[in-house]
Amino acid sequence: MPLRVLVRGGGDLGSGVVMRLHQAGFWVLVTELEKPLVVRRKVAFAEAIYAGKTHVEEIRARRVFTADEAYKCFMQGEVPVVVDPEARARIWFKPHVLVDARLTKKGSDLPHPAAPLVIGIGPGFVAGHDCHVVIESMRGHTLGRLYWEGSTEPDTGIPESVGGYDAQRVLRAPVEGILQAYVDIGDVVKQGQLIAKVNGGEVCAPFDGVIRGLVANGLHVTQGMKIGDLDPRRNPKYCYLVSDKSLAIGGAALAAILSVPSLRSVLYGDDGWSWI
């Protein structure tokens, strides 16, 4: 049986991890919320929760409800995605590795250790406290670095700059309510164009660009919540490709796994369960 990895959170960063580990031949199970708050849905395995099935680049994913359905997905070369906010699937899946890619910025809510290797992504995690290793998620010279002690850079609250825009490119709900979308991911929009409404409040494009991300239509959102991503580069192709940042974090997760001797032994046929 291949090395088993449970990834909590099938958003764009978590999906970069899933892609790298799936390509490495691991069995990867994704757990998600009942209604994922994912913005970059075209490159997120979480979309399977809404659509039943999806694909991120060449990798297929399917929503499952039972362990048997999940194992069927593995045998078909697919990624199973299950509604399981508390990651209870770890009881029957028995993952060798648990990756927390939810980006809650609060650390883990599971007893540590929840698996032989627990990997946290981004601020909020402390290696040795609620995970074994933390991956830096902030762009810059330290992106993708592994910290086996301590934590990553603190959250700045400022979105990374794309094409000279940072906070402006993040679309947020003006009020609480149900989102009604008037465009789709990949659409080219003009400054001032209506993108969505929330309880009568309008969300309009702050500049010309491409809708790179938008939460699911009909989703209940709260005031100030991130609901979309406008890309000033105006290249629709980017909407359907996993980002360089996501792939860097995915590569870091793979490096973390392969750096643990007891997990390397699993790849060579010795299904050891040595706790770190």
VOPAGU-2260 file (C-alpha; in pm, 1 decimal, decimal comma):
REM VOPAGU-2260
SITE   aa  ch    i         X         Y         Z
SITE  MET   A    0       0,0       0,0       0,0
SITE  PRO   A    1     144,8     342,8     -94,9
SITE  LEU   A    2     237,0     605,6     158,7
SITE  ARG   A    3     -84,5     770,4     278,7
SITE  VAL   A    4    -129,1    1146,1     325,1
SITE  LEU   A    5    -431,4    1328,9     461,6
SITE  VAL   A    6    -449,6    1693,7     354,0
SITE  ARG   A    7    -684,2    1919,2     547,9
SITE  GLY   A    8    -805,1    2190,0     310,9
SITE  GLY   A    9    -841,2    2162,8     -64,5
SITE  GLY   A   10    -792,0    2530,2    -147,1
SITE  ASP   A   11    -532,5    2654,0    -394,7
SITE  LEU   A   12    -231,7    2613,3    -163,2
SITE  GLY   A   13    -347,2    2278,4     -31,2
SITE  SER   A   14    -410,7    2165,7    -387,0
SITE  GLY   A   15     -50,9    2243,7    -479,0
SITE  VAL   A   16      51,7    2004,5    -201,6
SITE  VAL   A   17    -195,2    1742,5    -323,1
SITE  MET   A   18     -65,9    1773,5    -678,6
SITE  ARG   A   19     300,1    1725,7    -583,0
SITE  LEU   A   20     230,5    1430,5    -352,3
SITE  HIS   A   21     -12,1    1262,9    -592,8
SITE  GLN   A   22     244,9    1293,9    -870,9
SITE  ALA   A   23     498,0    1129,5    -637,3
SITE  GLY   A   24     271,7     823,8    -617,6
SITE  PHE   A   25     125,0     878,2    -269,5
SITE  TRP   A   26    -237,7     816,3    -179,2
SITE  VAL   A   27    -373,5    1160,6     -88,1
SITE  LEU   A   28    -709,6    1211,4      82,8
SITE  VAL   A   29    -851,5    1565,2     109,5
SITE  THR   A   30   -1087,2    1671,7     388,5
SITE  GLU   A   31   -1300,8    1983,0     355,1
SITE  LEU   A   32   -1587,0    2188,4     495,3
SITE  GLU   A   33   -1945,2    2120,7     391,9
SITE  LYS   A   34   -1937,1    2452,4     204,8
SITE  PRO   A   35   -1574,6    2534,6     120,2
SITE  LEU   A   36   -1486,3    2905,5     111,6
SITE  VAL   A   37   -1241,5    2858,0    -173,7
SITE  VAL   A   38   -1178,5    3151,4    -409,2
SITE  ARG   A   39    -950,8    2998,6    -676,0
SITE  ARG   A   40   -1195,9    2717,6    -748,2
SITE  LYS   A   41   -1052,6    2621,2   -1089,4
SITE  VAL   A   42    -730,1    2503,8    -924,1
SITE  ALA   A   43    -880,5    2367,8    -601,9
SITE  PHE   A   44    -971,5    2008,6    -528,1
SITE  ALA   A   45   -1231,6    2144,8    -284,6
SITE  GLU   A   46   -1450,1    2218,7    -587,4
SITE  ALA   A   47   -1538,0    1847,1    -591,3
SITE  ILE   A   48   -1758,5    1912,0    -287,2
SITE  TYR   A   49   -1983,9    2136,2    -497,7
SITE  ALA   A   50   -1953,3    1969,4    -838,2
SITE  GLY   A   51   -1919,2    1604,2    -735,6
SITE  LYS   A   52   -1601,8    1574,0    -939,0
SITE  THR   A   53   -1338,0    1810,5   -1071,6
SITE  HIS   A   54    -982,5    1821,8   -1196,0
SITE  VAL   A   55    -682,9    2039,8   -1122,4
SITE  GLU   A   56    -470,7    2047,1   -1434,6
SITE  GLU   A   57    -438,5    1676,0   -1524,7
SITE  ILE   A   58    -534,8    1531,2   -1184,1
SITE  ARG   A   59    -893,9    1413,7   -1131,8
SITE  ALA   A   60   -1074,3    1436,2    -798,6
SITE  ARG   A   61   -1408,6    1306,6    -679,0
SITE  ARG   A   62   -1629,4    1365,7    -376,5
SITE  VAL   A   63   -1665,4    1053,7    -164,9
SITE  PHE   A   64   -1879,7     958,2     132,5
SITE  THR   A   65   -1726,1     632,0     253,2
SITE  ALA   A   66   -1389,0     467,7     297,6
SITE  ASP   A   67   -1474,0     217,0      24,1
SITE  GLU   A   68   -1542,3     500,5    -221,2
SITE  ALA   A   69   -1213,1     662,7    -127,2
SITE  TYR   A   70   -1014,9     344,6    -189,8
SITE  LYS   A   71   -1191,8     303,3    -524,4
SITE  CYS   A   72   -1069,4     652,9    -616,4
SITE  PHE   A   73    -713,6     558,7    -523,1
SITE  MET   A   74    -728,2     250,0    -743,2
SITE  GLN   A   75    -851,9     465,2   -1032,9
SITE  GLY   A   76    -573,1     720,0    -987,6
SITE  GLU   A   77    -806,3     987,3    -851,6
SITE  VAL   A   78    -798,6    1209,4    -543,2
SITE  PRO   A   79   -1090,5    1151,3    -303,0
SITE  VAL   A   80   -1238,3    1457,2    -132,1
SITE  VAL   A   81   -1462,6    1417,1     171,5
SITE  VAL   A   82   -1662,4    1654,5     391,6
SITE  ASP   A   83   -1481,8    1609,1     720,6
SITE  PRO   A   84   -1392,8    1932,8     904,1
SITE  GLU   A   85   -1260,6    1743,3    1208,4
SITE  ALA   A   86   -1044,0    1504,6    1001,8
SITE  ARG   A   87   -1207,8    1197,2    1153,1
SITE  ALA   A   88   -1111,1    1006,7     839,1
SITE  ARG   A   89    -767,5     965,6     993,5
SITE  ILE   A   90    -919,0     686,1    1205,1
SITE  TRP   A   91    -982,3     456,0     908,2
SITE  PHE   A   92    -727,4     602,6     665,7
SITE  LYS   A   93    -438,9     581,8     913,8
SITE  PRO   A   94    -226,5     841,7     734,0
SITE  HIS   A   95     148,9     833,8     759,0
SITE  VAL   A   96     140,8    1212,1     708,0
SITE  LEU   A   97    -114,5    1480,2     793,4
SITE  VAL   A   98     -81,1    1817,9     619,9
SITE  ASP   A   99    -284,8    2107,4     759,1
SITE  ALA   A  100    -334,2    2340,3     463,0
SITE  ARG   A  101    -645,3    2521,1     588,3
SITE  LEU   A  102    -453,3    2846,6     649,6
SITE  THR   A  103    -666,4    2933,8     950,4
SITE  LYS   A  104    -360,0    3108,0    1101,2
SITE  LYS   A  105    -454,2    2950,4    1434,7
SITE  GLY   A  106    -249,1    2632,1    1429,0
SITE  SER   A  107    -394,1    2283,3    1469,1
SITE  ASP   A  108    -712,8    2190,1    1653,2
SITE  LEU   A  109    -613,0    1820,7    1677,7
SITE  PRO   A  110    -419,1    1652,3    1957,9
SITE  HIS   A  111     -51,6    1635,1    1866,5
SITE  PRO   A  112      70,5    1417,6    1709,9
SITE  ALA   A  113    -228,0    1324,4    1489,9
SITE  ALA   A  114      -1,8    1124,8    1254,1
SITE  PRO   A  115     359,9    1007,6    1241,6
SITE  LEU   A  116     441,9    1330,5    1058,3
SITE  VAL   A  117     228,8    1642,3    1092,1
SITE  ILE   A  118     305,0    1934,0     859,5
SITE  GLY   A  119     160,9    2279,9     919,3
SITE  ILE   A  120     148,9    2546,8     650,3
SITE  GLY   A  121     185,6    2914,7     726,8
SITE  PRO   A  122     151,0    3128,7    1038,6
SITE  GLY   A  123     -13,2    2997,0    1353,5
SITE  PHE   A  124     173,6    2665,7    1369,3
SITE  VAL   A  125     462,5    2602,4    1606,6
SITE  ALA   A  126     689,6    2307,6    1528,7
SITE  GLY   A  127     715,7    2079,5    1830,2
SITE  HIS   A  128     389,0    2209,8    1973,5
SITE  ASP   A  129     105,6    2134,9    1728,4
SITE  CYS   A  130     304,5    1991,5    1436,6
SITE  HIS   A  131     644,5    1844,1    1359,9
SITE  VAL   A  132     741,3    2091,2    1087,7
SITE  VAL   A  133     608,0    2418,9     949,0
SITE  ILE   A  134     631,3    2538,1     587,6
SITE  GLU   A  135     679,1    2909,5     520,0
SITE  SER   A  136     391,4    3038,1     303,4
SITE  MET   A  137     492,6    3403,1     268,4
SITE  ARG   A  138     637,1    3503,2     -67,4
SITE  GLY   A  139     998,0    3606,5     -62,8
SITE  HIS   A  140    1335,7    3454,4       4,9
SITE  THR   A  141    1202,8    3212,5     268,8
SITE  LEU   A  142     898,4    3079,7      76,7
SITE  GLY   A  143     883,4    2700,1     107,4
SITE  ARG   A  144    1145,5    2672,6     379,4
SITE  LEU   A  145    1099,1    2404,1     646,0
SITE  TYR   A  146    1110,8    2491,1    1015,1
SITE  TRP   A  147    1153,2    2192,4    1245,5
SITE  GLU   A  148    1163,8    2432,9    1538,4
SITE  GLY   A  149     960,2    2746,2    1597,0
SITE  SER   A  150     723,4    2907,3    1348,5
SITE  THR   A  151     704,7    3099,7    1023,0
SITE  GLU   A  152     692,1    3473,7     963,0
SITE  PRO   A  153     382,5    3632,7    1124,0
SITE  ASP   A  154      83,2    3714,1     908,2
SITE  THR   A  155     105,0    4069,7     771,9
SITE  GLY   A  156    -259,3    4085,3     663,8
SITE  ILE   A  157    -146,9    4242,2     334,2
SITE  PRO   A  158    -210,7    4040,5      15,3
SITE  GLU   A  159      91,0    3980,6    -204,5
SITE  SER   A  160     135,6    4221,6    -494,0
SITE  VAL   A  161      40,9    4112,6    -847,2
SITE  GLY   A  162     104,0    4353,4   -1131,3
SITE  GLY   A  163     148,0    4639,9    -887,0
SITE  TYR   A  164    -181,2    4573,8    -704,9
SITE  ASP   A  165    -205,0    4420,2    -358,2
SITE  ALA   A  166    -508,9    4491,4    -139,4
SITE  GLN   A  167    -699,9    4630,8    -439,0
SITE  ARG   A  168    -707,3    4298,0    -620,5
SITE  VAL   A  169    -883,7    4118,6    -333,8
SITE  LEU   A  170   -1261,9    4143,3    -366,8
SITE  ARG   A  171   -1450,5    4145,6     -38,0
SITE  ALA   A  172   -1815,2    4118,1      61,6
SITE  PRO   A  173   -1961,9    4463,0     137,0
SITE  VAL   A  174   -2221,9    4316,7     375,9
SITE  GLU   A  175   -2332,0    3980,0     507,5
SITE  GLY   A  176   -2565,6    3775,7     291,4
SITE  ILE   A  177   -2595,4    3541,3      -6,8
SITE  LEU   A  178   -2355,1    3602,9    -293,5
SITE  GLN   A  179   -2500,3    3639,1    -642,0
SITE  ALA   A  180   -2230,9    3631,3    -909,8
SITE  TYR   A  181   -2260,9    3809,3   -1245,6
SITE  VAL   A  182   -1930,7    3685,9   -1391,2
SITE  ASP   A  183   -1735,5    3362,3   -1384,9
SITE  ILE   A  184   -1373,9    3271,6   -1323,2
SITE  GLY   A  185   -1171,1    3342,2   -1636,5
SITE  ASP   A  186   -1388,3    3634,1   -1748,9
SITE  VAL   A  187   -1219,2    3957,3   -1856,3
SITE  VAL   A  188   -1377,1    4257,4   -1684,2
SITE  LYS   A  189   -1347,1    4634,2   -1706,3
SITE  GLN   A  190   -1303,6    4881,1   -1423,9
SITE  GLY   A  191   -1640,1    4951,2   -1263,3
SITE  GLN   A  192   -1806,6    4638,9   -1404,9
SITE  LEU   A  193   -2048,2    4459,6   -1170,8
SITE  ILE   A  194   -1897,5    4134,3   -1046,1
SITE  ALA   A  195   -2137,8    4028,3    -772,1
SITE  LYS   A  196   -2403,6    4140,7    -530,1
SITE  VAL   A  197   -2441,1    4050,9    -164,2
SITE  ASN   A  198   -2777,6    4134,1     -12,5
SITE  GLY   A  199   -2809,1    4425,7    -256,3
SITE  GLY   A  200   -2454,9    4551,3    -198,6
SITE  GLU   A  201   -2250,9    4566,9    -518,9
SITE  VAL   A  202   -1898,8    4440,7    -577,4
SITE  CYS   A  203   -1744,5    4609,1    -882,2
SITE  ALA   A  204   -1408,2    4568,2   -1052,5
SITE  PRO   A  205   -1157,8    4821,2    -912,8
SITE  PHE   A  206    -947,3    4797,5   -1233,1
SITE  ASP   A  207    -933,2    4610,2   -1564,4
SITE  GLY   A  208    -840,9    4246,0   -1521,2
SITE  VAL   A  209    -938,8    3879,2   -1521,9
SITE  ILE   A  210   -1150,0    3711,0   -1257,6
SITE  ARG   A  211    -891,8    3464,9   -1125,3
SITE  GLY   A  212   -1104,6    3349,5    -835,4
SITE  LEU   A  213   -1461,3    3376,4    -705,8
SITE  VAL   A  214   -1636,1    3185,0    -429,3
SITE  ALA   A  215   -1925,7    2956,8    -519,1
SITE  ASN   A  216   -2245,5    3129,1    -631,2
SITE  GLY   A  217   -2516,6    3125,2    -364,0
SITE  LEU   A  218   -2268,7    3096,8     -77,5
SITE  HIS   A  219   -2346,9    3276,0     248,1
SITE  VAL   A  220   -2067,7    3525,0     315,9
SITE  THR   A  221   -1986,9    3763,5     596,7
SITE  GLN   A  222   -1898,9    4132,9     572,9
SITE  GLY   A  223   -1536,1    4183,6     473,2
SITE  MET   A  224   -1485,0    3820,6     373,7
SITE  LYS   A  225   -1262,5    3757,1      71,2
SITE  ILE   A  226   -1492,3    3651,2    -211,6
SITE  GLY   A  227   -1282,1    3704,7    -523,2
SITE  ASP   A  228    -944,9    3768,9    -682,1
SITE  LEU   A  229    -892,6    4008,8    -973,6
SITE  ASP   A  230    -573,1    3960,5   -1175,7
SITE  PRO   A  231    -439,8    4271,8   -1354,7
SITE  ARG   A  232    -225,1    4061,6   -1590,4
SITE  ARG   A  233    -541,1    3983,3   -1790,6
SITE  ASN   A  234    -431,8    3634,2   -1892,6
SITE  PRO   A  235    -718,2    3382,4   -1843,1
SITE  LYS   A  236    -469,7    3093,3   -1866,2
SITE  TYR   A  237    -345,8    3171,2   -1514,8
SITE  CYS   A  238    -691,6    3090,3   -1375,2
SITE  TYR   A  239    -645,1    2722,5   -1460,1
SITE  LEU   A  240    -283,2    2670,6   -1355,1
SITE  VAL   A  241    -163,3    2598,2   -1002,6
SITE  SER   A  242      48,5    2893,2    -891,0
SITE  ASP   A  243     423,9    2894,0    -843,6
SITE  LYS   A  244     365,1    2958,1    -472,8
SITE  SER   A  245     140,8    2652,4    -438,2
SITE  LEU   A  246     391,0    2431,3    -618,9
SITE  ALA   A  247     676,9    2561,1    -402,9
SITE  ILE   A  248     484,1    2470,6     -88,3
SITE  GLY   A  249     393,9    2132,8    -238,0
SITE  GLY   A  250     759,6    2065,0    -310,6
SITE  ALA   A  251     847,3    2160,1      45,5
SITE  ALA   A  252     590,4    1912,4     180,4
SITE  LEU   A  253     742,6    1638,5     -35,6
SITE  ALA   A  254    1091,6    1726,8      90,2
SITE  ALA   A  255     969,9    1713,2     451,1
SITE  ILE   A  256     826,2    1364,9     399,9
SITE  LEU   A  257    1135,2    1229,8     228,6
SITE  SER   A  258    1361,8    1369,3     500,1
SITE  VAL   A  259    1211,3    1132,2     759,0
SITE  PRO   A  260    1386,2     790,3     749,8
SITE  SER   A  261    1086,7     599,4     888,5
SITE  LEU   A  262     869,1     735,4     606,4
SITE  ARG   A  263    1129,0     661,1     340,9
SITE  SER   A  264    1115,5     298,6     455,1
SITE  VAL   A  265     745,1     291,1     369,2
SITE  LEU   A  266     829,8     378,4      10,2
SITE  TYR   A  267    1063,8      79,2      -3,1
SITE  GLY   A  268     799,0    -164,3     113,4
SITE  ASP   A  269     850,9    -159,7     490,6
SITE  ASP   A  270     527,6     -11,8     625,2
SITE  GLY   A  271     682,8     114,7     946,3
SITE  TRP   A  272     477,4     322,4    1187,0
SITE  SER   A  273     755,9     488,9    1380,8
SITE  TRP   A  274     645,9     800,1    1564,2
SITE  ILE   A  275     873,3    1098,7    1531,6
